[in-house]
Amino acid sequence: MRRKLVMVVAAIVLLIGGAIAAVSSTFDSAVMAMKGGRYETARPKLEWLATAGHARAQHLLGEMYAYGWGVTRDREEAVRWFRRAAYRAEGLKDPAAYAAYYVGQNFSQGFGVQQDSTEAAWWVKFAKDGGYSGGPR
């Protein structure tokens, strides 16, 4: 009986370890695809991970929609993914506010995207209305 229990536990550990490795590998390959500008390769991997609850994948999808990387720029879809990711959301009226602030800063400074003061103003206002106006959290 004890031997069967040990074998079952070992099998479960191997399955979980394999699943974690697969998720990590999928995320890493999606990030590498994004860094190489291959958004059409990255997006389905990120969507699969994000749907499964992977917060970093959700955040990257939000960035893809915010900046229009490989998709049509879509503020609502970006905010939806940022809310699901909810990075550093404690104490904010809107969990997407923290990410939105940095999207606004990137548009303001032209970091990773073409500089766009109108888009920057929208994102910074969204962040401020959501309870975040910059600084460390």
KASULQUI-V218965 format. One record per pair of residues at least 4 apart in sequence whose C-alpha atoms are under 7 Angstrom apart, sorted by the first residue. I is the first residue (numbers start at 0). J is the second residue. D is the distance in whole Angstrom. If there is no record, write none. Layout:
<<I:J:D> <I:J:D>>
This chain:
<<0:4:6> <1:5:6> <2:6:6> <3:7:6> <4:8:6> <5:9:6> <6:10:6> <7:11:6> <8:12:6> <9:13:6> <10:14:6> <11:15:6> <12:16:6> <13:17:6> <14:18:6> <15:19:6> <16:20:6> <17:21:6> <18:22:6> <19:23:6> <20:24:6> <21:25:6> <22:26:6> <23:27:6> <24:28:6> <25:29:6> <25:44:7> <26:30:6> <26:45:7> <27:31:6> <28:32:6> <29:33:6> <29:41:4> <29:44:6> <29:45:7> <30:34:6> <30:41:7> <31:35:6> <32:36:6> <32:37:5> <32:38:6> <32:40:6> <32:41:5> <33:37:5> <33:38:5> <33:41:6> <37:41:6> <38:42:6> <38:68:7> <38:69:5> <39:69:6> <41:45:6> <42:46:6> <43:47:6> <44:48:6> <45:49:6> <45:56:5> <45:60:7> <46:50:6> <47:51:6> <48:52:7> <48:53:5> <48:56:6> <49:53:5> <49:54:7> <49:56:5> <49:57:5> <53:57:6> <54:58:6> <54:84:5> <55:59:6> <55:84:7> <56:60:6> <57:61:6> <57:80:5> <57:81:7> <57:83:7> <57:84:5> <58:62:6> <58:80:6> <58:81:5> <58:84:5> <59:63:6> <60:64:6> <60:80:6> <61:65:6> <61:76:7> <61:77:4> <61:78:6> <61:80:5> <61:81:5> <62:66:6> <62:77:6> <63:67:6> <63:68:5> <63:69:7> <63:70:7> <64:68:7> <64:70:6> <64:71:7> <64:72:5> <64:73:5> <64:74:7> <64:76:6> <64:77:5> <65:72:6> <65:73:6> <65:74:6> <65:77:5> <66:72:6> <66:112:7> <67:71:5> <67:72:4> <73:77:6> <74:78:6> <75:79:6> <76:80:6> <77:81:6> <78:82:6> <78:95:6> <79:83:6> <80:84:6> <81:85:6> <81:95:5> <81:98:7> <82:94:5> <82:95:5> <85:94:5> <85:95:6> <87:97:7> <88:94:5> <88:97:7> <91:129:6> <91:130:5> <91:131:7> <92:129:5> <92:130:5> <93:129:5> <93:130:7> <95:99:6> <96:100:6> <96:125:7> <96:126:4> <96:129:5> <96:130:7> <96:131:6> <97:101:7> <97:126:6> <97:131:6> <98:102:6> <99:103:6> <99:122:5> <99:123:7> <99:125:7> <99:126:5> <100:104:6> <100:122:6> <100:123:5> <100:126:5> <100:132:7> <100:133:7> <101:105:6> <102:106:6> <102:122:7> <103:107:6> <103:118:7> <103:119:4> <103:120:7> <103:122:5> <103:123:5> <104:108:6> <104:119:6> <105:109:6> <105:110:5> <105:111:7> <106:110:7> <106:112:6> <106:113:7> <106:114:5> <106:115:5> <106:116:7> <106:118:7> <106:119:5> <107:114:6> <107:115:6> <107:116:5> <107:119:5> <108:114:6> <109:113:5> <109:114:4> <115:119:6> <116:120:6> <117:121:6> <118:122:6> <119:123:6> <120:124:6> <121:125:6> <122:126:6> <123:127:6> <124:128:6> <125:129:6> <126:130:6> <126:131:5> <126:132:6> <127:131:5> <127:132:5>>
